[in-house]
Every structure is written in structure tokens, then in C-alpha cells.
Amino acid sequence: MVGVMGGIVLATATAASGGVVEAAQGRSFITSDGARLHFLEAGPAGAQTVLFVPGWTMPGWIFERQIEALSDRFHVLALDPRGQGQSEVTRFGYTHERRGRDIGELIDHAATGPVVLVGWSLGVLDSLAWVAQADDTRIAGLVLIDNSIGEEPAPRPSASPQRAAMPPDLPPDERRARRAAFVAGMFAHDPGAEYRARLTDEALRMTPEDERRLLAYDVPRAYWRSAVHATTVPVLYAVRPRWREQGDNLVRTHPDAEMVVFENAGHALVVDEAVRFNSLLIHCLDRRVAQRSAVQ
């Protein structure tokens, strides 16, 4: 274990998530505000880096199928954002600015060259928060999965189980039952009771107060749209039909954006339709990202 406080960095090598992702190693680093954040790392270090950022209260290992599919050819990172997965549950830092900065500091620590950033759900907003702060030269591509990106029309209420954070005085059994229902509602195809239970356990690490902070980023919708359009790198917008109209507007106004709609998947489409999503992602990396890099 090697620690360098103040620059970033504590690096460790462990079995990833208790063996959940066999292809990856678990590592950690210290952020500039002193938080220990965990991430998974796999694949050749000199290859194109692909960084996965999960959704609200979720661990990085939810991308296990993507890590397995990409790690033979790509340098893959999957972040456990603060309070999630195996990262430290801090009592500070649950703002879009800090969460975006966490992503940038992981990139500075573990990646060389421009990075393809893959954000899912709340990870879309956390990723765009970093893009809004970042030097454009660090971004090779954006993959934004099943969340609003600030385009019109504004989101309509979802029919899926509410993810709203729970009252702080809720009994533990009821809190777990509600979170288990939220987890189950992410899938159109049940991944199995053991998988859901594992996700539910990890989705309960944060306090209800901090969960609410993550659901109330205090910026106008235009902030997210401006971040998407702040760079001309390839953008893949992979969504359910709920976000189709936003995707149509993105494709019409961004110079290198593509939308793919998953008609029969749940919110966790990277799990529900992993084979299809992985094929789209690899095509984006091999064709759009690689070709753009070759002409620069």
C-alpha cells in the first residue's frame, strides 16, 4: 500500500468486490478533499481508457458484463462514487461539483490520454459535471445512459418505483424493503434474487440525508445540456423510449451524436441487454472514437 496525501493517492490491489468481477482488480485513491474512493481496474494500461460511473447508490461492479467484454483490449475503470460500493461513506462532498471533481481526480490518477466516459443514470449527471469543469483534451468520447441531458422536453414523472430518499427515522426493515423494491424496479428481466439482494445491500450504505442531496443537484437543466455541447467528441446516448425526444434534439444539434433506443429494457439496460449494449459500445470505441483520434 502506497499513500501520497495531498496529491492523491492511495493505491491497493485486492480481489474485486469479493470476486464479483473476476477480470478486475480493486484499487483505491485519496481525493483532494481526503476521501478514500474505490474503483475497479482491468485491461492493458496503455490502451484506450473507458471509465464507467454508476447511478444513484449503485456500486461500480454493476458494469461487470461491460468490464468482462472490454478488458481484453481496453483499459477499463469502474468508479464507486463516494458513499457507494466500497468507497468511503463521507459526511461531505455530495454535490455535483465535488462528484464531478472525484471523476477528474480518478482520471488524473489512473488514466493516460483522453478517456471515454460512460455514465449511467445519476452517473450521467456526475460525468457531465466533470465535463463542465474539464479540459477538453481529456475527453475522447461520452456514453450517456438513460437519464435526462437537459435537452427538451423536460422529464415527465416516471411510472417506475420512486427512488426518492427515505425519511431518516424509517425503521431499518422498512428502509431495506423500499430499497429492494427500487432495485427490483430497475430491471425488465429479473437478474435473480441473489443479485438483487447484493445490490440492495450496497445501496443502503449512505445516510438518507446524503441520498437526498444526490437527488437535488441545484443547477438549471441548461447546465447539463451545455456540458454535453461543450465538446465535439462522439456521444452515444443509450436510452429507453422515455428519453427519445431528448435524444432526437441531441442528434439534431450536436455534431457527432448518436441515439440508440432500448425498447424492451429496464432502467438498468446495461444488465438487461448487456450483449446488445456491449456491441454498441465496442462499435463506438472502434469506429467513432478511434477514427476521430486517428485524424487529430
DRENRO-892380 format. One record per residue (C-alpha): residue number from 0; residue in one letter; x, y, z. Coordinates in steps of 0.05 Angstrom, whole numbers. Last residue first. Example, Ala and Ser with C-alpha at 12.3 -4.5 7.8 and 13.67 -1.06 7.14 Angstrom:
<bamars>
+-----+------+--------+--------+--------+
! seq ! type !      X !      Y !      Z !
+-----+------+--------+--------+--------+
!   1 !    S !    273 !    -21 !    143 !
!   0 !    A !    246 !    -90 !    156 !
+-----+------+--------+--------+--------+
</bamars>
This chain:
<bamars>
+-----+------+--------+--------+--------+
! seq ! type !      X !      Y !      Z !
+-----+------+--------+--------+--------+
! 295 !    Q !   -127 !    290 !   -695 !
! 294 !    V !   -147 !    244 !   -753 !
! 293 !    A !   -133 !    179 !   -716 !
! 292 !    S !   -169 !    201 !   -653 !
! 291 !    R !   -233 !    212 !   -692 !
! 290 !    Q !   -227 !    143 !   -724 !
! 289 !    A !   -215 !    110 !   -656 !
! 288 !    V !   -274 !    144 !   -623 !
! 287 !    R !   -325 !    132 !   -679 !
! 286 !    R !   -304 !     64 !   -704 !
! 285 !    D !   -272 !     20 !   -652 !
! 284 !    L !   -299 !     55 !   -589 !
! 283 !    C !   -369 !     65 !   -617 !
! 282 !    H !   -371 !     -6 !   -643 !
! 281 !    I !   -348 !    -31 !   -575 !
! 280 !    L !   -404 !      8 !   -541 !
! 279 !    L !   -457 !    -16 !   -589 !
! 278 !    S !   -436 !    -89 !   -581 !
! 277 !    N !   -433 !    -81 !   -506 !
! 276 !    F !   -504 !    -53 !   -504 !
! 275 !    R !   -531 !   -110 !   -545 !
! 274 !    V !   -497 !   -163 !   -502 !
! 273 !    A !   -515 !   -128 !   -437 !
! 272 !    E !   -589 !   -122 !   -451 !
! 271 !    D !   -619 !   -125 !   -380 !
! 270 !    V !   -552 !   -110 !   -346 !
! 269 !    V !   -530 !    -48 !   -385 !
! 268 !    L !   -605 !    -32 !   -390 !
! 267 !    A !   -610 !    -18 !   -316 !
! 266 !    H !   -670 !     27 !   -328 !
! 265 !    G !   -709 !    -32 !   -356 !
! 264 !    A !   -702 !    -59 !   -426 !
! 263 !    N !   -753 !    -73 !   -480 !
! 262 !    E !   -749 !    -12 !   -525 !
! 261 !    F !   -675 !      3 !   -518 !
! 260 !    V !   -666 !     66 !   -560 !
! 259 !    V !   -599 !     83 !   -592 !
! 258 !    M !   -580 !    156 !   -602 !
! 257 !    E !   -519 !    181 !   -639 !
! 256 !    A !   -482 !    247 !   -631 !
! 255 !    D !   -425 !    276 !   -671 !
! 254 !    P !   -440 !    349 !   -690 !
! 253 !    H !   -492 !    360 !   -635 !
! 252 !    T !   -557 !    397 !   -652 !
! 251 !    R !   -601 !    346 !   -689 !
! 250 !    V !   -574 !    286 !   -651 !
! 249 !    L !   -586 !    320 !   -584 !
! 248 !    N !   -657 !    340 !   -604 !
! 247 !    D !   -675 !    269 !   -624 !
! 246 !    G !   -643 !    244 !   -559 !
! 245 !    Q !   -686 !    290 !   -517 !
! 244 !    E !   -747 !    263 !   -555 !
! 243 !    R !   -725 !    190 !   -543 !
! 242 !    W !   -715 !    198 !   -468 !
! 241 !    R !   -776 !    157 !   -444 !
! 240 !    P !   -764 !    107 !   -501 !
! 239 !    R !   -706 !     76 !   -462 !
! 238 !    V !   -637 !    104 !   -471 !
! 237 !    A !   -567 !     97 !   -500 !
! 236 !    Y !   -540 !    166 !   -519 !
! 235 !    L !   -472 !    156 !   -554 !
! 234 !    V !   -432 !    220 !   -559 !
! 233 !    P !   -370 !    227 !   -603 !
! 232 !    V !   -326 !    286 !   -583 !
! 231 !    T !   -348 !    357 !   -601 !
! 230 !    T !   -344 !    384 !   -531 !
! 229 !    A !   -382 !    437 !   -492 !
! 228 !    H !   -447 !    411 !   -523 !
! 227 !    V !   -457 !    358 !   -470 !
! 226 !    A !   -437 !    407 !   -415 !
! 225 !    S !   -485 !    460 !   -441 !
! 224 !    R !   -542 !    410 !   -440 !
! 223 !    W !   -526 !    392 !   -367 !
! 222 !    Y !   -525 !    465 !   -345 !
! 221 !    A !   -588 !    481 !   -384 !
! 220 !    R !   -627 !    438 !   -335 !
! 219 !    P !   -615 !    491 !   -282 !
! 218 !    V !   -569 !    474 !   -223 !
! 217 !    D !   -582 !    454 !   -151 !
! 216 !    Y !   -569 !    380 !   -153 !
! 215 !    A !   -627 !    352 !   -114 !
! 214 !    L !   -627 !    276 !   -118 !
! 213 !    L !   -555 !    269 !    -93 !
! 212 !    R !   -571 !    312 !    -33 !
! 211 !    R !   -629 !    267 !    -16 !
! 210 !    E !   -583 !    206 !    -12 !
! 209 !    D !   -539 !    247 !     34 !
! 208 !    E !   -596 !    258 !     83 !
! 207 !    P !   -618 !    185 !     78 !
! 206 !    T !   -548 !    164 !    100 !
! 205 !    M !   -506 !    123 !     51 !
! 204 !    R !   -493 !     49 !     56 !
! 203 !    L !   -562 !     24 !     35 !
! 202 !    A !   -549 !     13 !    -40 !
! 201 !    E !   -495 !    -38 !    -25 !
! 200 !    D !   -543 !    -86 !     10 !
! 199 !    T !   -596 !    -75 !    -45 !
! 198 !    L !   -546 !    -93 !    -99 !
! 197 !    R !   -527 !   -158 !    -65 !
! 196 !    A !   -601 !   -174 !    -53 !
! 195 !    R !   -617 !   -162 !   -126 !
! 194 !    Y !   -561 !   -208 !   -149 !
! 193 !    E !   -582 !   -263 !   -101 !
! 192 !    A !   -656 !   -257 !   -121 !
! 191 !    G !   -643 !   -264 !   -195 !
! 190 !    P !   -627 !   -218 !   -254 !
! 189 !    D !   -702 !   -205 !   -266 !
! 188 !    H !   -713 !   -181 !   -337 !
! 187 !    A !   -745 !   -112 !   -342 !
! 186 !    F !   -698 !    -88 !   -288 !
! 185 !    M !   -692 !    -24 !   -248 !
! 184 !    G !   -756 !    -38 !   -210 !
! 183 !    A !   -723 !    -94 !   -170 !
! 182 !    V !   -673 !    -44 !   -142 !
! 181 !    F !   -728 !      5 !   -122 !
! 180 !    A !   -767 !    -51 !    -88 !
! 179 !    A !   -704 !    -73 !    -50 !
! 178 !    R !   -695 !      0 !    -29 !
! 177 !    R !   -765 !      2 !     -1 !
! 176 !    A !   -756 !    -64 !     36 !
! 175 !    R !   -689 !    -42 !     64 !
! 174 !    R !   -719 !     22 !     92 !
! 173 !    E !   -777 !    -17 !    121 !
! 172 !    D !   -731 !    -65 !    156 !
! 171 !    P !   -686 !     -9 !    182 !
! 170 !    P !   -744 !     31 !    212 !
! 169 !    L !   -753 !     99 !    178 !
! 168 !    D !   -727 !    157 !    220 !
! 167 !    P !   -685 !    188 !    166 !
! 166 !    P !   -743 !    193 !    118 !
! 165 !    M !   -728 !    158 !     52 !
! 164 !    A !   -693 !    182 !    -10 !
! 163 !    A !   -735 !    185 !    -72 !
! 162 !    R !   -721 !    126 !   -119 !
! 161 !    Q !   -794 !    121 !   -138 !
! 160 !    P !   -817 !     56 !   -169 !
! 159 !    S !   -825 !     63 !   -245 !
! 158 !    A !   -881 !    105 !   -276 !
! 157 !    S !   -833 !    163 !   -285 !
! 156 !    P !   -856 !    236 !   -280 !
! 155 !    R !   -842 !    274 !   -344 !
! 154 !    P !   -773 !    299 !   -359 !
! 153 !    A !   -765 !    367 !   -394 !
! 152 !    P !   -773 !    366 !   -469 !
! 151 !    E !   -722 !    390 !   -488 !
! 150 !    E !   -649 !    376 !   -476 !
! 149 !    G !   -620 !    377 !   -406 !
! 148 !    I !   -585 !    310 !   -410 !
! 147 !    S !   -640 !    268 !   -379 !
! 146 !    N !   -621 !    198 !   -359 !
! 145 !    D !   -616 !    130 !   -391 !
! 144 !    I !   -543 !    120 !   -408 !
! 143 !    L !   -494 !    173 !   -432 !
! 142 !    V !   -433 !    149 !   -469 !
! 141 !    L !   -383 !    206 !   -479 !
! 140 !    G !   -320 !    205 !   -521 !
! 139 !    A !   -245 !    221 !   -522 !
! 138 !    I !   -245 !    271 !   -464 !
! 137 !    R !   -180 !    294 !   -431 !
! 136 !    T !   -165 !    346 !   -485 !
! 135 !    D !   -230 !    383 !   -469 !
! 134 !    D !   -200 !    407 !   -404 !
! 133 !    A !   -252 !    391 !   -352 !
! 132 !    Q !   -301 !    430 !   -309 !
! 131 !    A !   -365 !    421 !   -349 !
! 130 !    V !   -342 !    351 !   -368 !
! 129 !    W !   -336 !    334 !   -294 !
! 128 !    A !   -408 !    355 !   -281 !
! 127 !    L !   -426 !    317 !   -344 !
! 126 !    S !   -400 !    253 !   -312 !
! 125 !    D !   -437 !    265 !   -247 !
! 124 !    L !   -500 !    279 !   -287 !
! 123 !    V !   -495 !    216 !   -329 !
! 122 !    G !   -474 !    176 !   -267 !
! 121 !    L !   -542 !    194 !   -238 !
! 120 !    S !   -569 !    145 !   -290 !
! 119 !    W !   -509 !    113 !   -325 !
! 118 !    G !   -445 !    147 !   -343 !
! 117 !    V !   -392 !    122 !   -392 !
! 116 !    L !   -332 !    168 !   -401 !
! 115 !    V !   -283 !    153 !   -458 !
! 114 !    V !   -217 !    180 !   -433 !
! 113 !    P !   -163 !    222 !   -467 !
! 112 !    G !    -91 !    205 !   -451 !
! 111 !    T !    -64 !    169 !   -391 !
! 110 !    A !   -110 !    142 !   -338 !
! 109 !    A !   -106 !    122 !   -264 !
! 108 !    H !    -92 !    183 !   -221 !
! 107 !    D !   -112 !    241 !   -266 !
! 106 !    I !   -174 !    202 !   -287 !
! 105 !    L !   -191 !    188 !   -215 !
! 104 !    E !   -182 !    262 !   -200 !
! 103 !    G !   -230 !    280 !   -256 !
! 102 !    I !   -283 !    232 !   -231 !
! 101 !    D !   -277 !    260 !   -160 !
! 100 !    R !   -283 !    330 !   -189 !
!  99 !    G !   -350 !    313 !   -218 !
!  98 !    R !   -374 !    287 !   -151 !
!  97 !    R !   -349 !    351 !   -119 !
!  96 !    E !   -384 !    397 !   -168 !
!  95 !    H !   -448 !    356 !   -169 !
!  94 !    T !   -453 !    358 !    -94 !
!  93 !    Y !   -449 !    302 !    -43 !
!  92 !    G !   -379 !    321 !    -17 !
!  91 !    F !   -387 !    314 !     57 !
!  90 !    R !   -404 !    263 !    110 !
!  89 !    T !   -361 !    211 !     77 !
!  88 !    V !   -382 !    140 !     64 !
!  87 !    E !   -315 !    115 !     39 !
!  86 !    S !   -316 !     76 !    -26 !
!  85 !    Q !   -332 !      2 !    -28 !
!  84 !    G !   -396 !      9 !    -67 !
!  83 !    Q !   -425 !     78 !    -57 !
!  82 !    G !   -414 !    134 !     -7 !
!  81 !    R !   -365 !    168 !    -53 !
!  80 !    P !   -372 !    143 !   -124 !
!  79 !    D !   -351 !     70 !   -136 !
!  78 !    L !   -314 !     80 !   -201 !
!  77 !    A !   -306 !     30 !   -257 !
!  76 !    L !   -241 !     33 !   -297 !
!  75 !    V !   -226 !     -5 !   -361 !
!  74 !    H !   -162 !     -3 !   -403 !
!  73 !    F !   -186 !    -33 !   -468 !
!  72 !    R !   -170 !    -95 !   -509 !
!  71 !    D !   -182 !   -157 !   -466 !
!  70 !    S !   -218 !   -115 !   -414 !
!  69 !    L !   -277 !    -96 !   -458 !
!  68 !    A !   -328 !   -153 !   -452 !
!  67 !    E !   -311 !   -171 !   -379 !
!  66 !    I !   -315 !    -99 !   -357 !
!  65 !    Q !   -380 !    -90 !   -394 !
!  64 !    R !   -411 !   -150 !   -361 !
!  63 !    E !   -387 !   -127 !   -293 !
!  62 !    F !   -417 !    -57 !   -300 !
!  61 !    I !   -458 !    -66 !   -237 !
!  60 !    W !   -389 !    -73 !   -205 !
!  59 !    G !   -385 !      3 !   -198 !
!  58 !    P !   -433 !      3 !   -140 !
!  57 !    M !   -503 !     36 !   -140 !
!  56 !    T !   -528 !     90 !    -92 !
!  55 !    W !   -554 !    132 !   -151 !
!  54 !    G !   -523 !    110 !   -216 !
!  53 !    P !   -456 !     82 !   -238 !
!  52 !    V !   -395 !    115 !   -270 !
!  51 !    F !   -355 !     74 !   -320 !
!  50 !    L !   -287 !     97 !   -346 !
!  49 !    V !   -260 !     72 !   -413 !
!  48 !    T !   -185 !     82 !   -423 !
!  47 !    Q !   -156 !     69 !   -492 !
!  46 !    A !    -98 !     21 !   -484 !
!  45 !    G !    -32 !     31 !   -447 !
!  44 !    A !    -56 !      2 !   -381 !
!  43 !    P !    -78 !    -64 !   -412 !
!  42 !    G !   -144 !    -89 !   -382 !
!  41 !    A !   -177 !    -83 !   -315 !
!  40 !    E !   -188 !    -33 !   -259 !
!  39 !    L !   -243 !    -29 !   -207 !
!  38 !    F !   -250 !     33 !   -165 !
!  37 !    H !   -252 !     53 !    -91 !
!  36 !    L !   -252 !    124 !    -64 !
!  35 !    R !   -219 !    145 !      0 !
!  34 !    A !   -240 !    217 !     15 !
!  33 !    G !   -188 !    269 !     36 !
!  32 !    D !   -212 !    332 !      0 !
!  31 !    S !   -161 !    324 !    -56 !
!  30 !    T !   -184 !    253 !    -66 !
!  29 !    I !   -149 !    192 !    -38 !
!  28 !    F !   -142 !    130 !    -82 !
!  27 !    S !   -168 !     60 !    -84 !
!  26 !    R !   -159 !     -5 !   -121 !
!  25 !    G !   -200 !    -68 !   -135 !
!  24 !    Q !   -173 !   -112 !   -190 !
!  23 !    A !   -214 !   -133 !   -249 !
!  22 !    A !   -227 !   -195 !   -293 !
!  21 !    E !   -260 !   -234 !   -237 !
!  20 !    V !   -315 !   -182 !   -226 !
!  19 !    V !   -358 !   -207 !   -168 !
!  18 !    G !   -298 !   -238 !   -133 !
!  17 !    G !   -309 !   -204 !    -66 !
!  16 !    S !   -318 !   -137 !   -100 !
!  15 !    A !   -252 !   -141 !   -137 !
!  14 !    A !   -198 !   -182 !   -103 !
!  13 !    T !   -149 !   -131 !    -78 !
!  12 !    A !    -95 !    -85 !   -104 !
!  11 !    T !    -83 !    -20 !    -67 !
!  10 !    A !    -65 !     50 !    -87 !
!   9 !    L !    -70 !    111 !    -43 !
!   8 !    V !    -61 !    175 !    -78 !
!   7 !    I !    -79 !    238 !    -90 !
!   6 !    G !    -34 !    298 !    -88 !
!   5 !    G !    -48 !    318 !    -16 !
!   4 !    M !    -35 !    251 !     16 !
!   3 !    V !     11 !    203 !    -21 !
!   2 !    G !     -3 !    133 !      2 !
!   1 !    V !     28 !     67 !    -20 !
!   0 !    M !      0 !      0 !      0 !
+-----+------+--------+--------+--------+
</bamars>
